Amino acid sequence: MINIGAVIGWKFNHQSGMSTKDGKIVAFPGGIPSQSDQDLWTAEYDAYVLSNAYSELRRAKYNQLNQDEMRFDDLVNSTTTWQDAIVAIKLEYPK
């Protein structure tokens, strides 16, 4: 079940005058939107979240690396360990 509060917050930049209760919109500027509008916004939100999921997954993997040390070691040892790790993450979580 989608959180309609998250959907309308994303869609309308958390403007004042909007609120939800028990998964239903109870206050909205200009009146409660139709179910078809809510369904459309939910589909747009789902597509947005899905299209940007890779970035959160990449960020988590990048944070696991000690990148400064890897780059220094590569410089000293003439290796490409850091670059190889970054490429592997990008291949695992493509845009």
Residue pairs with C-beta under 8 A, 6 or more apart in sequence:
1 23
2 42
2 45
2 46
3 23
4 20
4 23
4 24
4 25
4 38
4 42
5 19
5 20
6 45
7 38
7 41
7 42
7 45
8 18
8 20
8 25
8 28
8 41
9 18
10 45
10 48
11 41
11 44
11 45
12 18
15 29
17 27
17 28
17 29
18 25
18 27
18 28
18 29
19 25
19 26
19 27
20 26
25 32
25 33
25 38
26 32
33 41
54 93
54 94
54 95
57 92
57 93
58 89
58 90
58 93
61 89
61 92
61 93
62 86
62 89
65 82
65 85
67 82
70 81
70 82
70 85
71 82
73 79
73 81
73 82
74 80
74 81
74 82
74 83
